[in-house]
Amino acid sequence: MRRPSLAVLCTPIFVYLVAPTLIVVPMAFSASTFLEFPPAHLSMRWFNEYITDERWLLATWRSLRVAFSVMVLATVIGTLAALALQQARGRTATLLKLLILSPIMLPVIIYAIAVYALYSRLHLVGTDLGLVLAHTILAVPFVFLTVTATSARYNVLLDRAAASSGAGPWRTFWEIRLPLIRRGVLAGALFAFITSFDEVVVALFVGGLDATLPKRMFDELRWNLNPTIAAVATILVSLTTLVLWAGMRSRRPIARES
């Protein structure tokens, strides 16, 4: 608000991004059997449809199960890669960084086709393991970038001080480095979870008949369009908003202390 020109520029963008949500949420409370805006009558019918439909619940639990597994794997791999390449220089280090970041530079449809061609030979199509591995490759770059950005401000002299005091590499990492870069690690873990939970293209190719939640929503949009999709979207938007609000609240005391 201190920069009127910036506010004038950002307000239309904000409205453009939020407007679809302002349409979808009211439709979730419609009593009609079709998507209707504005709804003529209000009802919680479609939320009840979601929580009582076994197919929706199975898709939700599968998405959560896969996303949590991806979050753990991608966080470990991405963090270790970022720390290993933090001080690395030269052509080899550059090639390794490009290799790690390549999944987010490659069109996802090309990646999905390649994964399907490989999984069809390994009999991993339709398995949770196949989804976890495919989504982990997509999520690692986000962890790598956030941890790398956080580690850039880390003073390596702290490692030398810890070593001179008798601390080994693992103790130095757990007691000194990790607490200082934990914000980047947590942010990367969150990005990894969202990347997996929200991914639909790879799930369409290798997810099999037991759909993930985004794939289930995509199938419903094609074959059985009804307000249940709006109800699911409303729940996801509400949970995302709650997480962001909690994150902002948790940062306030830290900002005041500093």
C-alpha positions as MATLAB code, in Angstrom:
seq = 'MRRPSLAVLCTPIFVYLVAPTLIVVPMAFSASTFLEFPPAHLSMRWFNEYITDERWLLATWRSLRVAFSVMVLATVIGTLAALALQQARGRTATLLKLLILSPIMLPVIIYAIAVYALYSRLHLVGTDLGLVLAHTILAVPFVFLTVTATSARYNVLLDRAAASSGAGPWRTFWEIRLPLIRRGVLAGALFAFITSFDEVVVALFVGGLDATLPKRMFDELRWNLNPTIAAVATILVSLTTLVLWAGMRSRRPIARES';
ca = [
       0.000    0.000    0.000;
       2.999    2.338    0.322;
       3.564    1.996   -3.436;
       0.343    2.912   -5.288;
       1.786    2.027   -8.689;
       2.667   -1.470   -7.484;
      -0.810   -1.886   -5.995;
      -2.409   -0.813   -9.281;
      -0.307   -3.369  -11.135;
      -0.825   -6.254   -8.710;
      -4.549   -5.820   -8.021;
      -5.759   -6.987  -11.482;
      -3.381   -9.945  -11.310;
      -4.655  -10.864   -7.855;
      -8.287  -10.594   -8.997;
      -7.527  -12.713  -12.074;
      -6.006  -15.466   -9.907;
      -8.666  -15.412   -7.194;
     -11.772  -14.989   -9.391;
     -12.064  -18.716  -10.321;
     -12.010  -19.604   -6.621;
     -14.810  -17.130   -5.905;
     -16.887  -18.970   -8.505;
     -16.010  -22.544   -7.572;
     -16.641  -22.199   -3.825;
     -20.300  -21.089   -4.123;
     -20.980  -23.887   -6.620;
     -19.813  -26.416   -4.020;
     -22.794  -25.463   -1.844;
     -25.336  -25.816   -4.633;
     -28.329  -28.135   -4.205;
     -28.493  -28.669   -7.964;
     -27.219  -31.824   -9.631;
     -25.281  -29.673  -12.093;
     -22.665  -26.982  -11.683;
     -24.626  -23.791  -11.183;
     -23.518  -20.232  -10.485;
     -24.903  -18.584   -8.550;
     -26.603  -21.536   -6.811;
     -30.365  -21.236   -6.558;
     -30.453  -23.223   -3.298;
     -27.731  -23.980   -0.773;
     -26.880  -27.469    0.457;
     -24.066  -29.538    1.947;
     -25.088  -32.450   -0.269;
     -21.905  -32.606   -2.332;
     -19.565  -32.481    0.648;
     -21.459  -35.442    2.073;
     -21.190  -37.134   -1.316;
     -17.421  -36.781   -1.183;
     -16.919  -38.136    2.348;
     -19.281  -41.070    1.786;
     -18.113  -42.127   -1.684;
     -15.515  -44.878   -1.349;
     -13.928  -44.044   -4.710;
     -13.221  -40.443   -3.700;
     -11.855  -41.519   -0.328;
      -9.595  -44.168   -1.824;
      -8.231  -41.638   -4.307;
      -7.627  -39.140   -1.486;
      -5.817  -41.631    0.736;
      -3.683  -42.809   -2.167;
      -2.674  -39.241   -2.991;
      -1.776  -38.580    0.645;
       0.138  -41.846    0.945;
       2.162  -41.201   -2.198;
       2.711  -37.505   -1.396;
       4.057  -38.225    2.102;
       6.438  -40.837    0.715;
       7.611  -38.446   -1.989;
       8.072  -35.683    0.583;
      10.387  -37.850    2.691;
      12.435  -39.197   -0.232;
      12.706  -35.909   -2.105;
      13.640  -33.978    1.043;
      16.453  -36.379    1.906;
      17.808  -36.617   -1.650;
      17.423  -32.921   -2.443;
      18.988  -31.789    0.836;
      21.976  -34.094    0.511;
      22.492  -33.040   -3.106;
      22.338  -29.349   -2.199;
      24.840  -29.764    0.616;
      27.167  -31.883   -1.511;
      27.212  -29.329   -4.344;
      27.221  -26.223   -2.163;
      30.953  -25.606   -2.493;
      31.469  -27.529   -5.727;
      32.808  -25.631   -8.723;
      33.735  -26.536  -12.261;
      32.107  -28.175  -15.255;
      31.219  -31.406  -13.463;
      29.356  -29.563  -10.706;
      27.477  -27.506  -13.304;
      26.449  -30.638  -15.189;
      25.271  -32.300  -11.980;
      23.163  -29.265  -11.074;
      21.625  -29.211  -14.537;
      20.894  -32.927  -14.243;
      19.118  -32.416  -10.908;
      17.089  -29.477  -12.262;
      16.277  -31.092  -15.618;
      12.893  -32.569  -14.540;
      11.406  -29.083  -14.089;
      12.857  -27.883  -17.407;
      11.474  -30.815  -19.391;
       7.796  -30.685  -20.490;
       5.899  -32.949  -18.117;
       4.098  -34.753  -20.951;
       7.461  -35.840  -22.418;
       8.566  -37.013  -18.990;
       5.306  -38.922  -18.463;
       5.635  -40.750  -21.793;
       9.227  -41.716  -21.015;
       8.282  -42.965  -17.545;
       5.419  -44.997  -18.976;
       7.716  -46.613  -21.554;
      10.121  -47.614  -18.778;
       7.451  -48.730  -16.300;
       5.704  -50.915  -18.870;
       8.862  -53.004  -19.026;
       9.400  -53.037  -15.259;
       5.728  -53.789  -14.498;
       5.422  -50.673  -12.307;
       2.385  -49.166  -14.034;
      -0.450  -48.798  -11.534;
       1.714  -49.289   -8.445;
       2.301  -46.874   -5.584;
       6.036  -47.488   -5.883;
       5.999  -46.358   -9.491;
       4.137  -43.147   -8.616;
       6.442  -42.415   -5.687;
       9.582  -42.809   -7.806;
       8.191  -40.747  -10.697;
       6.950  -37.956   -8.421;
      10.183  -37.941   -6.418;
      12.169  -37.130   -9.546;
       9.830  -34.189  -10.168;
      10.012  -32.986   -6.554;
      13.764  -33.203   -5.903;
      14.591  -30.010   -7.884;
      12.317  -27.918   -5.650;
      14.003  -29.207   -2.506;
      17.413  -28.711   -4.090;
      16.670  -25.088   -4.976;
      15.248  -24.094   -1.591;
      18.006  -25.775    0.410;
      20.665  -24.331   -1.898;
      19.260  -20.838   -1.406;
      19.219  -21.270    2.371;
      22.685  -22.843    2.515;
      24.167  -19.944    0.548;
      24.009  -17.867    3.752;
      25.586  -20.601    5.868;
      29.054  -19.812    7.206;
      31.303  -22.817    6.602;
      33.617  -21.567    9.357;
      31.070  -23.020   11.783;
      31.928  -26.500   10.492;
      35.606  -25.881   11.134;
      34.877  -24.564   14.606;
      32.813  -27.658   15.386;
      35.554  -29.937   14.043;
      38.165  -28.193   16.167;
      35.943  -28.820   19.192;
      35.843  -32.547   18.492;
      32.490  -32.832   16.711;
      32.268  -35.322   13.874;
      30.573  -34.639   10.515;
      27.193  -36.091   11.529;
      27.099  -34.280   14.865;
      28.046  -31.037   13.142;
      25.264  -31.539   10.638;
      22.534  -32.396   13.163;
      23.432  -29.860   15.827;
      24.725  -26.902   13.817;
      24.000  -26.947   10.087;
      20.526  -28.497   10.061;
      19.027  -26.093   12.644;
      20.326  -23.152   10.601;
      18.965  -24.392    7.267;
      15.801  -26.011    8.595;
      13.561  -23.339    7.071;
      14.813  -24.202    3.598;
      14.450  -27.922    4.282;
      10.878  -27.495    5.547;
       9.973  -25.279    2.603;
      11.424  -27.855    0.216;
       9.477  -30.632    1.937;
       6.271  -28.644    1.534;
       6.981  -28.043   -2.152;
       7.707  -31.752   -2.616;
       4.415  -32.721   -0.990;
       2.435  -30.265   -3.114;
       4.236  -31.337   -6.297;
       3.198  -34.935   -5.769;
      -0.288  -34.298   -4.407;
      -1.209  -31.904   -7.229;
       0.389  -33.833  -10.130;
      -2.021  -35.262  -12.700;
      -0.194  -35.860  -16.004;
       2.181  -38.579  -14.777;
      -0.672  -40.097  -12.740;
      -2.755  -40.378  -15.918;
      -0.001  -42.393  -17.603;
       1.279  -44.621  -14.794;
      -1.304  -44.316  -12.005;
      -3.430  -47.193  -13.213;
      -7.141  -47.605  -12.504;
      -6.809  -46.741   -8.803;
      -6.790  -43.007   -9.311;
      -5.091  -40.336   -7.284;
      -7.267  -37.416   -6.231;
      -6.216  -35.063   -9.100;
      -6.693  -37.897  -11.609;
     -10.079  -38.658  -10.101;
     -11.079  -35.002  -10.456;
      -9.848  -35.002  -14.053;
     -11.886  -38.112  -14.875;
     -14.975  -36.619  -13.251;
     -14.611  -33.463  -15.329;
     -14.621  -35.597  -18.465;
     -17.298  -38.169  -17.707;
     -19.473  -37.164  -14.766;
     -19.530  -33.407  -14.267;
     -21.244  -32.562  -10.970;
     -20.686  -30.253   -7.958;
     -18.702  -32.921   -6.094;
     -15.642  -31.621   -7.936;
     -16.352  -28.113   -6.643;
     -16.738  -29.495   -3.108;
     -13.362  -31.261   -3.295;
     -11.735  -28.131   -4.718;
     -13.239  -26.056   -1.898;
     -11.822  -28.429    0.717;
      -8.355  -28.272   -0.868;
      -8.453  -24.472   -1.098;
      -9.555  -24.232    2.538;
      -6.772  -26.514    3.735;
      -4.182  -24.606    1.699;
      -5.399  -21.285    3.068;
      -5.284  -22.657    6.616;
      -1.699  -23.876    6.181;
      -0.575  -20.537    4.751;
      -2.315  -18.637    7.538;
      -0.687  -20.848   10.175;
       2.702  -20.308    8.527;
       2.264  -16.539    8.583;
       1.175  -16.620   12.223;
       4.197  -18.694   13.211;
       6.563  -16.161   11.627;
       5.237  -13.146   13.534;
       6.863  -13.860   16.904;
      10.194  -14.484   15.159;
       9.895  -11.169   13.288;
       9.143   -9.327   16.527;
      12.099  -10.873   18.348;
      14.481   -9.916   15.549;
];
